[in-house]
């Protein structure tokens, strides 16, 4: 039974923003060594062991299959056990997994550790799911902005890929993976204790709104009375779809397929941008710098798009982002040199990042807070296909053609698929 909201004095900084800060830091760590960082490890592993690119990329596909299998039970545990405990377990698994990967001597060993240790950690909370559940509960009107600030960690992690690539060049990929393990545990375990599931048990309401008054306000300022009334009214209007009810809603599938199409593009670009730029004649450090600049420009995009999504219909804001994203990727593929890179950084970088926080934000807006983790996990089987197919497709295209250009062309077209789906994602009627 959830505790009632009390009249607890509001702190100067709403506690929900501390949870956002935790999400930012943990995404920074994850993106540095995994999401973006995998791209920096890719060629050094291929060069040392002679593995094909498709074989190495296959680990990402199989790990996402594992992630899909774990998604629904993990989402249910986020909602029932709470994100704090789940994040603790996720951090521990991921950190130990990186340390074990540093001892890799075979492709089979790399597959087993990455899939059954690192990916399990990601599924249990290291990948951002745990914190996102908490943020969705601590924010409502400001959910887009909160998600935007939390996901900025992806951008910061991308920025850190440049020093990571330099570290790999100067030392080794083994030392870099050991550093990843130590950093993950040292930062993640203490930060996990700061996460709180919902604001109500602690005497707060989402967004830091004043508690709902038990009795009609006496002699107080009209502004304060109005604010309390509005806040209470807004909370009363929020609806919560159950996992069974959401399966009957068209918007559920539209959002899921939007996320799947976006994931196909962004995940593949993150992994193969550095190899593609090396194909164009850049060194590892130079290519990593471009990736870092892309991530840097993505940081304000996340906040701006999150803010716009709190003001305007989120699906239209996302649609605009997809148009710019597709244009930037096409120009990058077909224009050589600095001009193509400039269009990529100006058009693609802010928008690929900007639409990310709007996906959980629109889910929370449409389906509510109560089953946020479970409903998010239920979308995973739909998004799974793109996560599995994307990396293997791009790597196989290179192995066959000797170039990443055809794969990146197809990826640009996939963005238009995401555009079509999000435009159909109209807000559903309240469940009966």
C-alpha positions as CSV (number, residue, x, y, z in Angstrom):
1,X,0.0,0.0,0.0
2,X,1.5,3.3,-1.1
3,X,1.9,6.0,1.5
4,X,-0.2,9.1,1.3
5,X,1.3,12.4,0.2
6,X,2.0,14.6,3.2
7,X,2.6,18.2,3.6
8,X,6.4,17.8,3.7
9,X,8.4,21.0,3.1
10,X,9.6,21.2,-0.5
11,X,13.4,21.3,-0.9
12,X,15.2,23.9,-2.9
13,X,16.0,21.3,-5.5
14,X,13.3,18.8,-6.3
15,X,14.7,15.3,-5.6
16,X,13.6,14.1,-9.0
17,X,16.4,16.1,-10.5
18,X,18.9,14.2,-8.5
19,X,17.6,11.0,-10.1
20,X,17.9,12.7,-13.5
21,X,21.6,13.4,-12.6
22,X,22.2,9.7,-11.7
23,X,20.7,8.7,-15.1
24,X,22.9,11.2,-16.8
25,X,26.1,9.9,-15.2
26,X,25.3,6.2,-15.7
27,X,24.4,6.8,-19.4
28,X,27.7,8.5,-19.7
29,X,29.6,5.5,-18.4
30,X,27.5,3.1,-20.5
31,X,27.8,5.1,-23.7
32,X,31.6,5.6,-23.3
33,X,32.4,1.9,-23.1
34,X,29.6,0.2,-24.8
35,X,27.1,2.1,-27.0
36,X,29.6,4.4,-28.7
37,X,32.7,2.8,-27.3
38,X,32.1,-0.5,-29.1
39,X,32.9,1.3,-32.3
40,X,36.4,2.2,-30.9
41,X,37.0,-1.5,-29.9
42,X,35.7,-2.9,-33.2
43,X,38.8,-2.6,-35.5
44,X,41.4,-3.4,-32.8
45,X,39.6,-6.7,-32.1
46,X,39.3,-7.5,-35.8
47,X,42.9,-6.7,-36.4
48,X,44.3,-8.7,-33.5
49,X,42.2,-11.9,-33.9
50,X,41.3,-11.8,-37.6
51,X,37.6,-12.1,-37.0
52,X,35.2,-11.1,-39.8
53,X,33.2,-7.9,-39.2
54,X,30.0,-9.8,-39.5
55,X,31.1,-12.3,-36.8
56,X,32.0,-9.6,-34.4
57,X,28.9,-7.6,-35.1
58,X,26.9,-10.8,-34.4
59,X,27.6,-10.4,-30.7
60,X,25.5,-7.2,-30.7
61,X,22.7,-9.0,-32.4
62,X,22.7,-12.0,-30.1
63,X,23.0,-9.7,-27.0
64,X,19.9,-7.9,-28.2
65,X,18.1,-11.2,-28.5
66,X,19.0,-11.9,-24.9
67,X,18.0,-8.3,-24.0
68,X,14.6,-9.0,-25.6
69,X,14.1,-12.2,-23.7
70,X,15.0,-10.4,-20.4
71,X,13.0,-7.2,-21.2
72,X,9.5,-8.2,-19.9
73,X,10.6,-9.9,-16.7
74,X,13.1,-7.0,-16.0
75,X,10.4,-4.4,-16.8
76,X,8.0,-6.2,-14.4
77,X,10.7,-6.2,-11.7
78,X,11.3,-2.5,-12.2
79,X,7.7,-1.8,-11.4
80,X,7.4,-4.3,-8.5
81,X,10.8,-4.5,-6.9
82,X,11.9,-1.0,-7.7
83,X,14.7,0.5,-9.9
84,X,17.2,1.0,-7.1
85,X,17.8,-2.8,-6.5
86,X,17.7,-3.6,-10.1
87,X,20.2,-0.9,-11.0
88,X,22.6,-2.2,-8.3
89,X,22.5,-5.7,-9.8
90,X,22.9,-4.3,-13.3
91,X,25.9,-2.3,-12.4
92,X,27.6,-5.3,-10.7
93,X,27.0,-7.6,-13.7
94,X,28.2,-5.0,-16.3
95,X,31.4,-4.0,-14.4
96,X,32.4,-7.6,-13.8
97,X,31.6,-8.4,-17.5
98,X,33.9,-5.7,-18.8
99,X,36.7,-7.1,-16.6
100,X,36.1,-10.6,-18.0
101,X,36.1,-9.3,-21.6
102,X,39.6,-7.9,-21.0
103,X,40.8,-11.5,-20.9
104,X,39.3,-12.4,-24.3
105,X,41.3,-14.9,-26.4
106,X,38.5,-16.4,-28.5
107,X,35.3,-15.3,-30.3
108,X,33.3,-17.8,-28.3
109,X,34.5,-16.4,-25.0
110,X,33.7,-12.9,-26.2
111,X,30.2,-13.9,-27.2
112,X,29.5,-15.7,-23.9
113,X,30.7,-12.9,-21.6
114,X,29.2,-10.1,-23.6
115,X,25.7,-11.8,-23.9
116,X,25.3,-13.5,-20.5
117,X,27.1,-11.0,-18.3
118,X,27.4,-7.5,-19.8
119,X,24.0,-7.6,-21.5
120,X,22.3,-9.1,-18.4
121,X,23.6,-6.1,-16.6
122,X,22.2,-3.8,-19.2
123,X,18.8,-5.5,-19.0
124,X,18.8,-5.2,-15.2
125,X,19.3,-1.5,-15.1
126,X,22.7,-0.5,-16.3
127,X,21.3,0.4,-19.7
128,X,19.1,3.2,-18.4
129,X,15.8,1.3,-18.1
130,X,15.8,1.4,-14.3
131,X,16.4,5.2,-14.0
132,X,13.9,5.9,-16.8
133,X,11.2,4.1,-14.8
134,X,12.0,6.3,-11.8
135,X,12.0,9.5,-13.9
136,X,8.7,8.6,-15.5
137,X,7.2,8.4,-12.0
138,X,8.9,11.6,-10.6
139,X,7.9,13.8,-13.5
140,X,4.8,14.4,-15.5
141,X,4.5,17.8,-17.1
142,X,8.3,18.1,-17.2
143,X,8.9,14.5,-18.3
144,X,10.3,15.5,-21.7
145,X,12.8,17.8,-20.2
146,X,13.8,15.4,-17.5
147,X,14.3,12.6,-20.0
148,X,16.3,15.0,-22.2
149,X,18.7,15.9,-19.4
150,X,19.0,12.2,-18.3
151,X,19.8,11.0,-21.9
152,X,22.5,13.8,-22.3
153,X,24.8,11.2,-20.8
154,X,24.7,9.4,-24.1
155,X,26.2,12.5,-25.7
156,X,28.8,12.9,-22.9
157,X,29.8,9.3,-23.4
158,X,30.2,9.8,-27.1
159,X,32.5,12.8,-26.4
160,X,34.6,10.6,-24.2
161,X,35.1,8.1,-27.1
162,X,38.0,10.3,-28.4
163,X,40.1,9.9,-25.2
164,X,39.0,6.2,-25.1
165,X,40.3,5.7,-28.7
166,X,43.6,7.4,-27.7
167,X,43.9,5.2,-24.6
168,X,43.4,2.1,-26.7
169,X,46.0,3.3,-29.2
170,X,48.5,4.2,-26.5
171,X,47.9,1.1,-24.3
172,X,45.6,-1.6,-25.4
173,X,41.9,-2.6,-25.7
174,X,42.4,-5.0,-22.8
175,X,43.5,-2.2,-20.5
176,X,40.5,-0.1,-21.7
177,X,38.1,-2.8,-20.9
178,X,39.6,-3.3,-17.4
179,X,39.2,0.5,-16.9
180,X,35.6,0.2,-18.0
181,X,34.9,-2.5,-15.4
182,X,36.4,-0.5,-12.5
183,X,34.8,2.8,-13.5
184,X,31.3,1.2,-13.8
185,X,31.4,-0.4,-10.4
186,X,33.1,2.5,-8.6
187,X,30.5,5.0,-9.9
188,X,27.4,2.9,-10.4
189,X,27.1,1.1,-7.0
190,X,27.0,4.3,-4.8
191,X,24.8,6.1,-7.3
192,X,22.3,3.3,-7.3
193,X,21.5,4.1,-3.7
194,X,20.3,7.6,-4.7
195,X,17.5,6.2,-7.0
196,X,13.9,6.3,-5.6
197,X,11.0,4.6,-7.3
198,X,8.1,7.1,-6.7
199,X,7.7,10.5,-5.1
200,X,4.5,9.9,-3.1
201,X,6.0,7.7,-0.4
202,X,8.4,10.6,0.4
203,X,5.7,13.3,0.6
204,X,6.1,14.7,-2.9
205,X,4.1,14.8,-6.1
206,X,5.5,14.6,-9.7
207,X,7.3,17.7,-10.9
208,X,7.7,18.9,-7.3
209,X,4.1,20.1,-7.3
210,X,2.6,21.1,-3.9
211,X,0.8,18.3,-2.1
212,X,-2.9,18.1,-2.6
213,X,-4.6,19.9,0.3
214,X,-6.8,17.8,2.6
215,X,-9.0,20.7,3.5
216,X,-10.1,23.7,1.4
217,X,-7.4,26.4,1.7
218,X,-8.0,29.1,4.3
219,X,-6.7,32.5,3.9
220,X,-3.9,32.1,1.5
221,X,-2.7,33.8,-1.6
222,X,-4.9,33.3,-4.7
223,X,-1.9,32.3,-6.7
224,X,-1.0,29.5,-4.3
225,X,-4.6,28.3,-4.2
226,X,-4.8,28.2,-7.9
227,X,-1.5,26.4,-8.3
228,X,-2.6,23.7,-5.9
229,X,-5.9,23.3,-7.6
230,X,-4.3,23.0,-11.0
231,X,-1.7,20.5,-9.8
232,X,-4.3,18.4,-8.2
233,X,-6.5,18.5,-11.2
234,X,-3.7,17.6,-13.5
235,X,-2.8,14.5,-11.4
236,X,-6.4,13.4,-11.2
237,X,-6.7,13.5,-15.0
238,X,-3.7,11.1,-15.5
239,X,-4.8,7.6,-16.7
240,X,-3.0,4.3,-16.3
241,X,-3.3,1.6,-18.9
242,X,-2.7,-2.0,-17.7
243,X,-0.4,-4.3,-19.7
244,X,-3.5,-6.1,-21.1
245,X,-5.3,-2.9,-22.0
246,X,-2.3,-1.4,-23.9
247,X,-2.2,-4.4,-26.2
248,X,-5.6,-3.2,-27.6
249,X,-4.3,0.3,-28.4
250,X,-3.0,1.2,-31.8
251,X,-0.6,3.8,-30.5
252,X,1.3,1.2,-28.5
253,X,2.3,-0.5,-31.7
254,X,3.0,2.7,-33.6
255,X,5.4,3.9,-30.8
256,X,7.1,0.5,-30.7
257,X,7.7,0.4,-34.5
258,X,8.9,4.0,-34.4
259,X,11.4,3.0,-31.7
260,X,12.4,-0.1,-33.7
261,X,13.1,1.9,-36.9
262,X,15.0,4.5,-35.0
263,X,17.0,1.9,-33.2
264,X,18.0,0.2,-36.5
265,X,19.5,3.5,-37.6
266,X,21.1,5.0,-34.5
267,X,22.5,1.7,-33.2
268,X,24.1,0.8,-36.5
269,X,25.5,4.3,-37.1
270,X,27.0,4.4,-33.5
271,X,28.8,1.1,-34.2
272,X,30.0,1.7,-37.7
273,X,30.6,5.4,-37.9
274,X,34.2,5.1,-37.0
275,X,34.9,2.2,-39.4
276,X,33.0,4.1,-42.2
277,X,35.1,7.2,-41.6
278,X,38.3,5.0,-41.5
279,X,37.1,3.7,-44.9
280,X,37.1,7.3,-46.0
281,X,40.7,7.7,-45.0
282,X,40.6,8.9,-41.4
283,X,42.7,7.5,-38.6
284,X,41.1,5.9,-35.6
285,X,41.6,9.1,-33.4
286,X,40.3,11.4,-36.2
287,X,37.2,9.2,-36.7
288,X,36.6,9.1,-33.0
289,X,36.8,12.8,-32.9
290,X,34.0,13.1,-35.4
291,X,31.9,10.7,-33.3
292,X,32.6,12.8,-30.3
293,X,31.5,16.0,-32.0
294,X,28.3,14.2,-33.1
295,X,27.7,13.3,-29.5
296,X,28.5,16.8,-28.3
297,X,26.0,18.4,-30.7
298,X,23.5,15.8,-29.7
299,X,23.5,17.0,-26.0
300,X,21.6,20.3,-26.6
301,X,19.4,18.4,-29.1
302,X,18.1,16.1,-26.3
303,X,17.2,19.0,-24.0
304,X,15.7,21.2,-26.8
305,X,13.6,18.4,-28.2
306,X,12.5,17.3,-24.7
307,X,11.5,20.9,-23.9
308,X,9.6,21.2,-27.2
309,X,7.9,17.9,-26.5
310,X,6.5,19.4,-23.2
311,X,5.0,22.3,-25.1
312,X,3.9,20.9,-28.5
313,X,2.5,17.4,-29.5
314,X,5.4,15.0,-29.1
315,X,4.7,13.0,-32.2
316,X,5.0,16.1,-34.4
317,X,8.2,17.2,-32.7
318,X,9.6,13.7,-33.3
319,X,8.5,13.8,-37.0
320,X,10.4,17.0,-37.6
321,X,13.5,15.5,-36.1
322,X,13.3,12.4,-38.3
323,X,13.1,14.6,-41.4
324,X,16.3,16.4,-40.5
325,X,18.0,13.2,-39.4
326,X,17.3,11.5,-42.8
327,X,18.5,14.5,-44.8
328,X,21.7,14.7,-42.8
329,X,22.5,11.0,-43.2
330,X,21.8,11.0,-47.0
331,X,24.1,14.0,-47.5
332,X,26.8,12.4,-45.4
333,X,26.7,9.3,-47.5
334,X,26.8,10.9,-50.9
335,X,29.0,14.0,-50.2
336,X,32.7,13.3,-49.6
337,X,35.1,15.2,-47.4
338,X,34.4,18.0,-44.9
339,X,31.1,19.0,-46.6
340,X,29.4,15.7,-46.1
341,X,30.6,15.5,-42.5
342,X,29.4,19.1,-41.9
343,X,25.9,18.3,-43.0
344,X,25.9,15.1,-41.0
345,X,26.9,16.9,-37.8
346,X,24.5,19.9,-38.3
347,X,21.4,17.9,-39.4
348,X,21.8,14.4,-38.1
349,X,23.6,14.9,-34.8
350,X,21.1,17.1,-32.9
351,X,18.0,15.2,-34.2
352,X,19.0,11.6,-33.8
353,X,19.7,12.4,-30.1
354,X,16.7,14.7,-29.7
355,X,14.0,12.2,-30.5
356,X,15.3,9.7,-28.0
357,X,14.0,11.2,-24.7
358,X,10.6,11.8,-26.4
359,X,10.0,8.0,-26.8
360,X,9.7,7.2,-23.1
361,X,8.1,10.6,-22.6
362,X,5.3,10.0,-25.1
363,X,4.8,6.5,-23.6
364,X,4.3,8.0,-20.1
365,X,1.9,10.6,-21.5
366,X,-0.2,8.1,-23.4
367,X,-0.2,5.1,-21.0
368,X,0.6,6.5,-17.5
369,X,3.1,5.8,-14.7
370,X,1.8,2.7,-12.9
371,X,3.0,0.1,-15.4
372,X,5.6,2.2,-17.2
373,X,8.5,-0.4,-16.9
374,X,6.3,-3.3,-17.9
375,X,4.8,-1.5,-20.9
376,X,8.2,-0.3,-22.1
377,X,9.5,-3.9,-21.9
378,X,6.5,-5.2,-23.8
379,X,7.6,-3.1,-26.8
380,X,11.0,-4.8,-26.8
381,X,9.9,-7.9,-28.9
382,X,8.9,-5.4,-31.6
383,X,12.1,-3.4,-31.4
384,X,14.2,-6.6,-31.1
385,X,14.2,-7.3,-34.9
386,X,15.9,-4.0,-35.7
387,X,18.5,-4.4,-33.0
388,X,19.4,-7.9,-34.2
389,X,19.4,-7.2,-37.9
390,X,21.0,-3.7,-38.0
391,X,24.7,-4.5,-37.0
392,X,24.9,-7.8,-38.8
393,X,23.3,-6.2,-41.9
394,X,25.9,-3.3,-42.0
395,X,28.8,-5.6,-41.4
396,X,27.7,-8.2,-44.0
397,X,27.3,-5.4,-46.6
398,X,30.9,-4.4,-46.0
399,X,32.2,-8.0,-46.1
400,X,30.4,-8.4,-49.5
401,X,30.9,-5.0,-51.1
402,X,34.0,-3.7,-49.3
403,X,32.1,-0.5,-48.3
404,X,29.7,0.7,-45.7
405,X,28.1,3.2,-48.2
406,X,25.2,0.9,-49.3
407,X,24.3,0.0,-45.7
408,X,24.2,3.7,-44.7
409,X,22.0,4.4,-47.6
410,X,19.5,1.8,-46.5
411,X,19.7,3.2,-42.9
412,X,18.7,6.7,-44.2
413,X,15.6,5.1,-45.7
414,X,14.7,3.5,-42.4
415,X,14.4,6.9,-40.8
416,X,11.5,7.6,-43.1
417,X,9.8,4.4,-41.8
418,X,10.1,5.8,-38.3
419,X,8.6,9.1,-39.6
420,X,5.5,7.2,-41.0
421,X,4.9,5.3,-37.8
422,X,5.1,8.2,-35.4
423,X,2.7,10.3,-37.4
424,X,0.0,7.5,-36.8
425,X,0.6,7.5,-33.1
426,X,-2.4,9.4,-31.9
427,X,-3.1,9.6,-28.2
428,X,-5.6,6.8,-27.2
429,X,-8.8,7.2,-25.4
430,X,-8.8,6.5,-21.6
431,X,-9.2,2.8,-20.7
432,X,-12.6,1.8,-19.6
